[in-house]
Amino acid sequence: MGSMLAVIGPGDAADPRLLTVAHSVGREVAEHGTALVCGGLGGVMEAACRGARERGGLTVGLLPGLDRRAANPYVDVAVPTGLGQGRNLLVVRAADAVIAVGGSWGTLSEVALACRDGKRVVSLSGWQVSDTQGGTVPGVTPAADAGQAVLLALGER
């Protein structure tokens, strides 16, 4: 596995549609032979990891706390950082590109960090940032579905 994609999104996502999308993204990531990195907890992160694992993919969780056991059950490699939300920077830096599924404040911080780093950022039902004139700020590419999101993240579309 040469590349790694970050899948980011709300850890407390209760929206079943959002979790289904994240699951599909995880499956697509694994089907492209790419490792998945995330914050390692629940919600979108767990759904994406579950999808990746179902397809034999490698999942890495960079945890906010110090306890590996806090990782969702689909994380292969749990890395306790002890950094709280600061681990968002590590998630972004570890990845070649970022796929945001849904949106929360933590997700927005990761999107901003990835854009600042010049990483490719793809959004599925997530953040689109506007400037003060109402124009879309470049850097976040919307995708219609999980397959397109992964292809865009990998630079294949």
TORKOL-4160 file (C-alpha; in steps of 0.2 Angstrom, whole numbers, padded with zeros to 4 digits, m for minus):
157
<pt num="1" X="0000" Y="0000" Z="0000"/>
<pt num="2" X="0008" Y="0015" Z="m0006"/>
<pt num="3" X="m0004" Y="0029" Z="m0002"/>
<pt num="4" X="m0015" Y="0033" Z="0013"/>
<pt num="5" X="m0032" Y="0043" Z="0012"/>
<pt num="6" X="m0039" Y="0051" Z="0027"/>
<pt num="7" X="m0058" Y="0049" Z="0030"/>
<pt num="8" X="m0064" Y="0063" Z="0042"/>
<pt num="9" X="m0081" Y="0067" Z="0049"/>
<pt num="10" X="m0092" Y="0068" Z="0064"/>
<pt num="11" X="m0088" Y="0056" Z="0078"/>
<pt num="12" X="m0105" Y="0057" Z="0085"/>
<pt num="13" X="m0114" Y="0055" Z="0068"/>
<pt num="14" X="m0131" Y="0048" Z="0071"/>
<pt num="15" X="m0138" Y="0051" Z="0053"/>
<pt num="16" X="m0139" Y="0034" Z="0045"/>
<pt num="17" X="m0137" Y="0041" Z="0028"/>
<pt num="18" X="m0121" Y="0049" Z="0033"/>
<pt num="19" X="m0115" Y="0033" Z="0040"/>
<pt num="20" X="m0119" Y="0023" Z="0025"/>
<pt num="21" X="m0109" Y="0035" Z="0014"/>
<pt num="22" X="m0094" Y="0034" Z="0026"/>
<pt num="23" X="m0096" Y="0015" Z="0025"/>
<pt num="24" X="m0096" Y="0015" Z="0006"/>
<pt num="25" X="m0081" Y="0027" Z="0006"/>
<pt num="26" X="m0071" Y="0015" Z="0017"/>
<pt num="27" X="m0075" Y="0001" Z="0005"/>
<pt num="28" X="m0069" Y="0011" Z="m0010"/>
<pt num="29" X="m0053" Y="0016" Z="m0001"/>
<pt num="30" X="m0049" Y="m0002" Z="0002"/>
<pt num="31" X="m0054" Y="m0008" Z="m0016"/>
<pt num="32" X="m0041" Y="0004" Z="m0023"/>
<pt num="33" X="m0028" Y="m0004" Z="m0012"/>
<pt num="34" X="m0026" Y="0012" Z="m0001"/>
<pt num="35" X="m0024" Y="0013" Z="0018"/>
<pt num="36" X="m0037" Y="0023" Z="0028"/>
<pt num="37" X="m0032" Y="0034" Z="0042"/>
<pt num="38" X="m0044" Y="0043" Z="0053"/>
<pt num="39" X="m0047" Y="0049" Z="0071"/>
<pt num="40" X="m0050" Y="0031" Z="0076"/>
<pt num="41" X="m0067" Y="0034" Z="0086"/>
<pt num="42" X="m0085" Y="0031" Z="0082"/>
<pt num="43" X="m0098" Y="0039" Z="0069"/>
<pt num="44" X="m0091" Y="0042" Z="0052"/>
<pt num="45" X="m0074" Y="0036" Z="0057"/>
<pt num="46" X="m0080" Y="0019" Z="0063"/>
<pt num="47" X="m0092" Y="0017" Z="0048"/>
<pt num="48" X="m0077" Y="0020" Z="0036"/>
<pt num="49" X="m0066" Y="0008" Z="0045"/>
<pt num="50" X="m0079" Y="m0005" Z="0045"/>
<pt num="51" X="m0081" Y="m0003" Z="0026"/>
<pt num="52" X="m0062" Y="m0004" Z="0023"/>
<pt num="53" X="m0060" Y="m0019" Z="0034"/>
<pt num="54" X="m0074" Y="m0028" Z="0025"/>
<pt num="55" X="m0064" Y="m0026" Z="0009"/>
<pt num="56" X="m0047" Y="m0031" Z="0017"/>
<pt num="57" X="m0041" Y="m0014" Z="0019"/>
<pt num="58" X="m0029" Y="m0007" Z="0032"/>
<pt num="59" X="m0036" Y="0005" Z="0044"/>
<pt num="60" X="m0026" Y="0017" Z="0055"/>
<pt num="61" X="m0033" Y="0027" Z="0070"/>
<pt num="62" X="m0024" Y="0042" Z="0077"/>
<pt num="63" X="m0033" Y="0043" Z="0094"/>
<pt num="64" X="m0035" Y="0059" Z="0104"/>
<pt num="65" X="m0032" Y="0050" Z="0121"/>
<pt num="66" X="m0019" Y="0038" Z="0128"/>
<pt num="67" X="m0029" Y="0022" Z="0128"/>
<pt num="68" X="m0028" Y="0011" Z="0113"/>
<pt num="69" X="m0044" Y="0002" Z="0119"/>
<pt num="70" X="m0054" Y="0018" Z="0114"/>
<pt num="71" X="m0052" Y="0014" Z="0096"/>
<pt num="72" X="m0067" Y="0008" Z="0086"/>
<pt num="73" X="m0067" Y="m0011" Z="0083"/>
<pt num="74" X="m0062" Y="m0009" Z="0065"/>
<pt num="75" X="m0046" Y="0000" Z="0068"/>
<pt num="76" X="m0031" Y="m0011" Z="0064"/>
<pt num="77" X="m0017" Y="0000" Z="0070"/>
<pt num="78" X="m0022" Y="0011" Z="0085"/>
<pt num="79" X="m0010" Y="0025" Z="0089"/>
<pt num="80" X="m0014" Y="0035" Z="0105"/>
<pt num="81" X="m0008" Y="0052" Z="0104"/>
<pt num="82" X="m0014" Y="0061" Z="0120"/>
<pt num="83" X="m0016" Y="0077" Z="0109"/>
<pt num="84" X="m0035" Y="0078" Z="0110"/>
<pt num="85" X="m0041" Y="0088" Z="0095"/>
<pt num="86" X="m0023" Y="0092" Z="0091"/>
<pt num="87" X="m0022" Y="0074" Z="0083"/>
<pt num="88" X="m0032" Y="0082" Z="0069"/>
<pt num="89" X="m0016" Y="0089" Z="0062"/>
<pt num="90" X="m0008" Y="0071" Z="0062"/>
<pt num="91" X="m0023" Y="0064" Z="0053"/>
<pt num="92" X="m0021" Y="0076" Z="0039"/>
<pt num="93" X="m0002" Y="0075" Z="0038"/>
<pt num="94" X="m0002" Y="0056" Z="0038"/>
<pt num="95" X="m0013" Y="0056" Z="0022"/>
<pt num="96" X="m0010" Y="0060" Z="0004"/>
<pt num="97" X="m0028" Y="0067" Z="0002"/>
<pt num="98" X="m0043" Y="0069" Z="0013"/>
<pt num="99" X="m0061" Y="0064" Z="0011"/>
<pt num="100" X="m0073" Y="0073" Z="0022"/>
<pt num="101" X="m0090" Y="0065" Z="0025"/>
<pt num="102" X="m0102" Y="0076" Z="0033"/>
<pt num="103" X="m0097" Y="0090" Z="0044"/>
<pt num="104" X="m0093" Y="0095" Z="0062"/>
<pt num="105" X="m0082" Y="0108" Z="0069"/>
<pt num="106" X="m0068" Y="0095" Z="0071"/>
<pt num="107" X="m0070" Y="0091" Z="0053"/>
<pt num="108" X="m0069" Y="0109" Z="0047"/>
<pt num="109" X="m0053" Y="0111" Z="0057"/>
<pt num="110" X="m0046" Y="0096" Z="0047"/>
<pt num="111" X="m0052" Y="0103" Z="0031"/>
<pt num="112" X="m0044" Y="0119" Z="0034"/>
<pt num="113" X="m0027" Y="0111" Z="0039"/>
<pt num="114" X="m0027" Y="0100" Z="0024"/>
<pt num="115" X="m0031" Y="0115" Z="0013"/>
<pt num="116" X="m0017" Y="0125" Z="0021"/>
<pt num="117" X="m0005" Y="0110" Z="0018"/>
<pt num="118" X="m0010" Y="0109" Z="m0001"/>
<pt num="119" X="m0018" Y="0092" Z="0001"/>
<pt num="120" X="m0032" Y="0087" Z="m0010"/>
<pt num="121" X="m0049" Y="0088" Z="m0001"/>
<pt num="122" X="m0065" Y="0080" Z="m0007"/>
<pt num="123" X="m0082" Y="0083" Z="0002"/>
<pt num="124" X="m0097" Y="0071" Z="0002"/>
<pt num="125" X="m0112" Y="0080" Z="0011"/>
<pt num="126" X="m0099" Y="0091" Z="0020"/>
<pt num="127" X="m0091" Y="0108" Z="0021"/>
<pt num="128" X="m0091" Y="0120" Z="0007"/>
<pt num="129" X="m0082" Y="0136" Z="0012"/>
<pt num="130" X="m0088" Y="0153" Z="0006"/>
<pt num="131" X="m0079" Y="0169" Z="0006"/>
<pt num="132" X="m0087" Y="0185" Z="0012"/>
<pt num="133" X="m0094" Y="0189" Z="m0006"/>
<pt num="134" X="m0103" Y="0172" Z="m0006"/>
<pt num="135" X="m0091" Y="0164" Z="m0018"/>
<pt num="136" X="m0084" Y="0146" Z="m0015"/>
<pt num="137" X="m0066" Y="0146" Z="m0008"/>
<pt num="138" X="m0055" Y="0134" Z="m0019"/>
<pt num="139" X="m0048" Y="0119" Z="m0011"/>
<pt num="140" X="m0063" Y="0108" Z="m0007"/>
<pt num="141" X="m0070" Y="0098" Z="m0022"/>
<pt num="142" X="m0087" Y="0091" Z="m0020"/>
<pt num="143" X="m0091" Y="0073" Z="m0025"/>
<pt num="144" X="m0107" Y="0065" Z="m0029"/>
<pt num="145" X="m0104" Y="0047" Z="m0022"/>
<pt num="146" X="m0091" Y="0037" Z="m0013"/>
<pt num="147" X="m0083" Y="0030" Z="m0029"/>
<pt num="148" X="m0081" Y="0048" Z="m0036"/>
<pt num="149" X="m0074" Y="0054" Z="m0020"/>
<pt num="150" X="m0060" Y="0041" Z="m0019"/>
<pt num="151" X="m0055" Y="0044" Z="m0037"/>
<pt num="152" X="m0055" Y="0062" Z="m0035"/>
<pt num="153" X="m0044" Y="0060" Z="m0019"/>
<pt num="154" X="m0032" Y="0049" Z="m0028"/>
<pt num="155" X="m0031" Y="0062" Z="m0042"/>
<pt num="156" X="m0039" Y="0050" Z="m0055"/>
<pt num="157" X="m0053" Y="0060" Z="m0060"/>
